[in-house]
Structure formats: C-alpha cells, structure tokens
C-alpha cells in the first residue's frame, strides 16, 4: 500500500482528502503541527528519514481571507515560505519520488480579465492584499519545478486550485473566506430579522469557488495519473460568478429575505480571478458539484457541526 504523508490534515483540504472514499486505499500519515513542525527543518528531515513516505501532499499553510492577509502579512509570508521550502527540500534529500504541492490562484497577476493560464505565473504584479501569501506559494511552485528539472527521477508538481469552500471550512468572523463568512452572516441576519446585510464593495468582482470535496476527488485522480500530470495545473470550474451572485444564492438557501447594502469603503481584492481549465480538461478531470448543491451542503454542515 502506498504510504502518503499529508501535511495540513487538520485543515479543510486535508480533512476532505482523508474523508474521501478512496482514502482507505492508501496508508496516510497525517501528523498535526505538534507532531511535525514544518517551520523546523531539522524536525522535517528527521520525520521523513524515519517514516520514508512514497508520496507527499503538501496542503499545510497559514490561510485566511482578505482582512486576515492585510493584518498579518509577515506571518502569511514567512510561515508559508518556510513550510514549503523545508518540506520540499527535505523530501528531495530523503529521496521521496513524488510530491504534490498545493498552490493558490493568488499566485497569478492581478487585473487580468481573461482566464488565468498556468504560464502566467510571475508575468505581472501580484494582488497587494495577499501578496505575502502569494509570494510564498510562487516560491514553492518554482522550487518544485527546479527539483524536477535537476532530478529527472523526482516528480514534484504543483496544483493550483481556485477558491474553495465546503465542509471543515472556518466560519469565524475574522479568518473565514467569503462563502462561510456569508453563510454565517445570513444565519445571524435571519435570526435577528435584519433588514439588510453588507456586501464589501459593489459586488461586481468575480470569483471562482469550488466545493472542497471535489478537490479531494481530484487529488486521488491525480495520484493515479501523476506521471502524466502537467508540472503546474489549475484545478477549478472554468467559470465564475459575481460576489452579488454568491450573496443571492446563499440568501436563497439560508432563507434570508432582506436586502443588500454595498459598503464601498471595504477592500475587495482582484476584480476577477478565473483560472483557465484547458490543461485540466485535457488531463481528464471535471468538478461534479454545482454552486447551489455545494452551498446547501456547506450550510447544512454549518448547522449540524458549528451551530449545533
């Protein structure tokens, strides 16, 4: 049985991977940050030399929404950079043959209206609101490229998911991403019978959100086809929605009947961030969950596990 080291197993992506039906076909090692401190290179070296995984999935990271990135740029930059470099170089040194690095669509240049293809990395200015996080992700992806180029027997590749949401997401007010934050906002608004809810900006910015369970499905597809997978590969829907569209969909599912009020003083990030899924389609994989289905499942998870 293939032995896989999964970092970030307590996060949304990691939990969705471990709870996927195909996870039972592999021997997963999923240490917590207490068991394996990725910020300590010597500790990472020791862990890999002792446990000798066949495959590494690097899904750990310091993550958060726009405000969290703005408030903590040093943490987002330094810790994500160190985790990526420490793990990837330690894997190379211990002879791990295959490594899947989780990138982010924030690696792409800002203010590009068309879909973002993999060859656009480092072809323009990054979005300032999450630049530190993006730089760390770009560095890890480039490191994987360099290692694969220097060592033809090592396959170190990066997948670049679009924005994600779903079960095991963060729903707290300060660190959550947009969809879980809006679900919480509407649940409170329904309970308090609020006449309106705020939307940051004019709501015309467009985003691509994929249900996290679909990403887990992709991970297992990619493990089975890793040798032919491109060096860098976008994983998303290939289409996007406006922020206003997301609010309308979530309002309908949560039963909110009020109106929206746009707060033009708030940061909104990039105007559009849609990834090009041409290579993904050629690779033979497609997401399964549409927006309404995914939001409904996430809302139910919030009610069952968070509100209780």
C-alpha positions in Angstrom: 0.0 0.0 0.0 1.3 3.4 -1.0 2.4 5.5 2.1 1.4 9.1 1.8 2.5 12.0 4.0 -0.3 14.6 4.1 0.5 18.0 5.7 -2.3 20.2 6.8 -4.5 17.3 7.6 -6.5 19.4 10.2 -7.4 22.0 7.6 -10.3 22.0 5.2 -8.5 20.5 2.3 -6.7 17.9 4.4 -9.9 16.7 6.1 -11.8 16.4 2.8 -8.9 14.3 1.5 -8.9 12.0 4.5 -12.7 11.6 4.5 -12.9 10.7 0.8 -14.0 7.2 -0.1 -10.7 6.4 -1.8 -8.5 7.4 1.2 -8.9 3.9 2.6 -6.8 2.6 -0.4 -3.7 4.4 0.9 -1.6 4.4 4.1 -1.9 8.0 5.2 0.4 9.7 7.7 -1.3 12.9 8.8 0.7 14.4 11.7 -0.5 17.6 13.4 1.7 20.6 13.7 2.6 19.4 17.2 3.8 16.1 15.8 5.6 17.7 12.9 6.6 21.3 13.0 7.2 22.3 9.4 8.9 25.5 10.4 11.8 23.4 11.8 13.8 22.0 9.0 15.7 19.5 11.3 12.4 18.2 12.6 11.1 17.7 9.0 14.3 16.0 8.0 14.1 13.6 10.9 10.4 12.8 10.3 11.0 12.0 6.6 14.1 9.9 7.2 12.2 7.8 9.9 8.9 7.3 8.1 10.0 7.2 4.4 6.8 8.2 2.6 6.3 7.2 -1.0 4.3 10.3 -1.8 3.9 13.7 -0.2 0.9 16.0 -0.4 1.7 19.5 1.0 -1.6 21.1 2.0 -0.5 22.8 5.2 -0.5 26.6 5.3 -1.4 29.8 7.1 -4.7 30.7 5.4 -7.4 33.4 5.7 -9.5 36.0 4.0 -8.6 39.5 2.8 -8.6 41.1 6.2 -6.5 38.4 7.8 -3.9 38.8 5.0 -3.9 42.5 5.4 -3.5 42.3 9.1 -0.8 39.7 9.2 1.4 39.9 6.0 4.6 38.9 7.8 3.1 35.7 9.2 1.4 34.8 5.9 4.7 35.3 4.0 7.3 33.9 6.4 5.5 30.8 7.7 4.1 29.7 4.3 7.5 30.2 2.7 9.4 28.2 5.4 6.9 25.4 5.4 7.1 25.0 1.7 10.9 25.2 1.4 11.5 23.0 4.4 9.2 20.2 3.3 10.1 20.2 -0.4 13.8 20.3 0.2 13.6 17.6 2.9 11.6 15.4 0.6 14.2 15.7 -2.1 17.0 15.0 0.3 15.3 11.9 1.6 14.5 10.6 -1.9 10.7 11.0 -2.0 9.8 10.3 -5.6 6.5 12.1 -5.9 5.3 15.3 -4.3 2.1 17.2 -4.8 2.3 20.9 -3.8 -0.9 22.8 -3.2 -0.6 26.2 -4.8 -3.2 29.0 -5.0 -4.8 31.1 -7.7 -3.5 34.2 -5.9 -0.1 33.2 -7.5 -1.4 34.9 -10.7 -1.0 38.5 -11.7 -3.8 40.9 -10.7 -6.2 42.8 -13.0 -6.2 40.2 -15.8 -9.7 40.0 -17.3 -9.3 36.7 -19.2 -8.9 33.2 -17.6 -5.6 32.7 -15.9 -3.4 30.0 -17.6 -0.5 28.3 -15.9 2.1 30.1 -18.0 1.1 33.5 -16.4 2.9 32.8 -13.1 5.4 35.7 -12.4 4.2 37.5 -15.5 2.8 40.6 -13.6 2.2 42.4 -10.3 0.5 40.4 -7.6 -2.6 41.5 -5.7 -1.3 43.6 -2.8 -3.9 42.4 -0.3 -2.5 38.9 -0.2 1.0 39.4 -1.7 2.9 37.8 1.1 0.9 34.6 0.8 1.1 34.6 -3.0 4.9 35.1 -2.9 5.3 32.0 -0.7 3.1 29.9 -2.9 5.0 31.0 -6.1 8.3 30.2 -4.4 7.2 26.6 -3.5 5.9 26.1 -7.0 9.2 27.3 -8.6 11.2 25.1 -6.2 9.2 22.0 -7.3 10.0 23.0 -10.9 13.7 23.3 -10.2 13.9 20.0 -8.4 12.0 18.2 -11.2 14.4 19.8 -13.7 17.5 18.8 -11.8 16.4 15.3 -10.9 14.6 13.5 -13.7 13.5 10.7 -11.4 11.7 13.1 -9.0 8.2 14.3 -9.8 7.5 17.4 -7.8 4.4 19.1 -9.1 2.0 21.9 -8.1 -1.7 22.0 -8.4 -3.4 25.4 -8.3 -6.9 25.3 -7.0 -9.4 28.1 -7.4 -11.0 29.4 -4.3 -12.5 26.7 -2.1 -15.4 26.2 0.3 -17.2 23.4 2.0 -17.2 21.1 4.9 -14.5 21.7 7.6 -14.1 25.3 6.5 -13.6 28.1 9.0 -16.7 30.0 9.9 -15.3 32.5 12.4 -15.8 36.2 11.7 -12.1 37.2 11.4 -10.4 34.4 9.5 -13.0 32.8 7.3 -13.2 33.0 3.5 -16.1 34.6 1.7 -18.7 31.8 1.4 -18.5 30.5 5.0 -18.4 34.2 6.2 -21.5 35.0 4.2 -23.4 31.9 5.4 -22.7 32.9 9.0 -23.7 36.5 8.2 -27.1 35.3 6.7 -27.8 32.9 9.6 -27.3 35.8 12.0 -29.4 38.1 9.9 -32.3 35.6 9.7 -32.2 35.1 13.5 -32.1 38.8 14.2 -34.5 39.7 11.4 -32.1 42.2 9.9 -33.5 44.4 7.1 -30.2 44.4 5.2 -26.7 42.8 5.1 -23.4 44.4 4.0 -21.5 43.4 0.8 -17.9 44.6 0.6 -17.5 46.8 -2.5 -20.0 47.0 -5.3 -20.4 43.2 -5.6 -19.3 43.2 -9.2 -15.9 41.5 -8.6 -16.0 37.9 -9.9 -14.7 34.8 -8.2 -14.5 31.1 -8.9 -15.3 28.9 -5.9 -15.1 25.1 -6.0 -16.6 22.7 -3.4 -13.6 21.3 -1.4 -14.9 17.7 -1.7 -14.3 18.0 -5.4 -10.7 19.0 -4.9 -10.3 15.8 -2.8 -11.7 13.8 -5.6 -9.2 15.4 -8.0 -6.3 14.6 -5.6 -7.0 10.9 -5.8 -7.4 11.1 -9.6 -4.0 12.9 -9.8 -2.3 10.4 -7.6 -3.3 7.6 -10.0 -2.1 9.7 -13.0 0.7 11.7 -11.5 3.4 10.9 -14.1 1.4 12.4 -16.9 0.1 15.4 -14.9 1.5 18.7 -16.0 4.1 20.4 -13.9 1.7 23.1 -12.8 -2.0 22.5 -13.2 -5.1 24.7 -12.5 -7.9 22.9 -10.7 -11.3 24.6 -10.8 -14.6 25.1 -12.6 -13.6 27.1 -15.6 -16.4 29.6 -14.9 -17.1 32.3 -12.2 -19.8 34.3 -10.6 -20.0 37.8 -9.2 -20.0 38.5 -5.5 -23.6 39.6 -5.8 -24.5 36.2 -7.4 -22.9 34.4 -4.5 -24.9 36.5 -2.0 -28.2 35.9 -3.8 -27.6 32.1 -3.9 -26.6 31.9 -0.3 -29.5 34.2 0.7 -32.0 31.8 -1.1 -30.6 28.7 0.6 -30.4 30.2 4.1 -33.9 31.7 3.8 -32.8 35.4 4.1 -35.5 37.7 2.7 -33.9 41.1 3.3 -31.9 43.4 1.1 -28.2 44.1 0.4 -26.2 47.2 1.2 -22.9 47.7 -0.6 -20.0 49.1 1.5 -17.7 50.8 -0.9 -15.1 51.6 1.8 -14.1 47.9 2.1 -11.3 46.2 0.2 -12.4 43.8 -2.5 -9.1 42.4 -3.9 -8.8 41.5 -7.6 -11.6 42.5 -9.9 -11.7 39.0 -11.4 -9.8 35.7 -10.7 -10.9 33.0 -13.1 -8.5 30.1 -13.8 -8.1 28.5 -17.3 -9.1 24.8 -17.1 -7.8 23.8 -20.6 -5.0 21.6 -19.2 -7.3 20.2 -16.6 -9.8 19.2 -19.2 -7.0 17.5 -21.2 -5.9 15.8 -18.1 -9.3 14.2 -17.9 -11.0 15.5 -14.8 -14.0 17.7 -14.1 -15.7 19.0 -10.9 -19.0 17.5 -10.0 -20.7 19.8 -7.6 -22.6 23.0 -8.7 -22.8 26.1 -6.6 -26.3 25.6 -5.2 -25.5 22.0 -4.2 -22.2 23.0 -2.6 -23.7 25.9 -0.7 -26.6 23.7 0.5 -24.2 21.1 1.8 -21.9 23.7 3.4 -24.9 25.4 5.1 -26.1 22.0 6.4 -22.6 21.3 7.8 -22.6 24.7 9.5 -26.0 24.0 11.1 -25.0 20.4 12.2 -21.4 21.0 13.3 -20.9 24.6 14.1 -24.2 26.0 15.4 -25.4 22.7 17.0 
